[in-house]
Structure formats: structure tokens, C-alpha cells
Amino acid sequence: MAFLGVQPGAGIEILMDLLGFRQELAGARLVITGEGSLDAQSLHGKAPVGVTGAAGTQGVPVVAVAGRTQLSVEQLRGAGIQARRPDPLRSRRWIPARAADGPSRPGRRSAGRRPAGRDR
């Protein structure tokens, strides 16, 4: 890899740099991220935890949408995920219905009031 001038790095970090993700967080009130499964692997470099880390440095709350969650409330909170939506079909109805409320209301509702381990 040194011959090619390439350095190894976490995929999500590389993508966030390429996309200017950290700059896009300026002024954001809520970040919604997703993964098919939030599990032990998620804590070691998968996209939601990378996104959450970047958002956390700017104080932006994060809601994770996942098809399945195998992490405890404590693990989710430790990773910086304030709330989760485990059912993608229900989440598809939940997010647009609240988007009309404006970004601060769903942020308070999702990130401030619901523990990460609760579906409702």
C-alpha cells in the first residue's frame, strides 16, 4: 500500500471526509442514520457510530434507524445514539410525519425524551 501512496483508514471516516459531512453538520438540529443491524460490529467502525461520533463533536443529537438492534440501551447511549427506531416500516411513517413539525421538535421528541431502548 505504501508503494501506491495509500494509507489504511476507517471507511466511514474516508466517506465523511470526501462528502464534507462535518461541514454539513453546521447548524443541523438532528441527524438520522441507519444500518441493517446495530450490533457489536457497529461499535467498531460501522457507519452509524462514525456518523454519531462526528455529530457528537458538534452537539447534534442522533436517531438510528435499524432493521434489528442487538445492543443494550447502555451500549447505544455509550455510542452517542440518543434514540433508535427498530422497525424500518414504522420508521418510514414516523419520520416524514414529524418532519413537518420542523427540525427542533422531532429532535426534542426523539433525542431528548425517549431512551434509546424504547420503541415508542
SVG drawing of the C-alpha trace seen along z (x, -y; Angstrom):
<svg xmlns="http://www.w3.org/2000/svg" viewBox="-47 -27 54 36">
<polyline fill="none" stroke="black" stroke-width="0.4" points="0.0,0.0 2.9,-2.4 4.1,-1.8 0.7,-3.2 0.7,-6.1 -2.3,-4.7 -2.9,-4.7 -5.4,-2.5 -8.4,-4.1 -11.9,-3.5 -14.3,-3.5 -16.8,-5.8 -14.1,-8.4 -13.0,-8.4 -16.5,-8.9 -17.3,-11.6 -14.2,-13.5 -15.0,-13.0 -18.6,-14.2 -17.7,-17.1 -20.0,-15.6 -18.6,-17.5 -19.1,-20.8 -22.7,-19.8 -23.4,-19.4 -23.0,-23.1 -26.5,-24.3 -28.0,-20.8 -30.5,-20.0 -30.9,-16.3 -29.0,-13.5 -30.8,-10.4 -28.5,-7.5 -29.3,-3.8 -28.0,-0.3 -29.5,3.1 -28.3,4.3 -27.0,2.3 -24.8,4.9 -21.3,5.4 -19.7,4.8 -21.4,1.4 -19.3,0.2 -16.1,0.8 -16.4,-1.4 -19.7,-0.9 -21.4,-3.9 -23.9,-4.8 -21.3,-5.0 -18.9,-7.0 -21.7,-9.4 -22.7,-9.6 -19.2,-10.4 -18.9,-13.3 -22.3,-14.6 -21.5,-14.4 -18.5,-16.6 -20.9,-19.3 -23.6,-18.5 -26.1,-17.3 -28.4,-14.5 -28.6,-11.3 -31.5,-8.9 -30.6,-5.5 -33.0,-3.5 -32.2,0.2 -33.8,3.3 -32.6,5.0 -30.9,3.9 -28.7,6.2 -27.2,3.5 -28.4,2.6 -29.6,-0.9 -26.3,-1.5 -24.3,-0.5 -26.4,-2.7 -26.1,-5.6 -22.3,-5.0 -22.0,-5.2 -23.9,-8.5 -27.2,-7.3 -30.0,-9.0 -32.9,-7.1 -33.5,-4.3 -36.3,-3.1 -36.0,0.6 -38.8,1.1 -38.0,-0.4 -41.6,-0.3 -42.8,-2.1 -39.9,-4.5 -40.7,-5.3 -44.1,-6.5 -42.8,-8.1 -40.0,-10.3 -42.0,-12.0 -45.0,-12.6 -42.8,-14.6 -40.6,-16.3 -43.4,-18.9 -43.0,-19.8 -39.7,-21.4 -36.3,-20.1 -36.3,-21.1 -39.5,-19.3 -38.5,-15.8 -35.1,-16.4 -36.5,-17.1 -39.0,-14.3 -36.5,-11.7 -33.3,-12.6 -34.4,-14.3 -37.3,-12.3 -37.1,-8.7 -34.5,-6.4 -32.6,-4.6 -34.1,-1.2 -37.7,-2.2 -39.6,-1.9 -42.4,-4.4"/>
</svg>
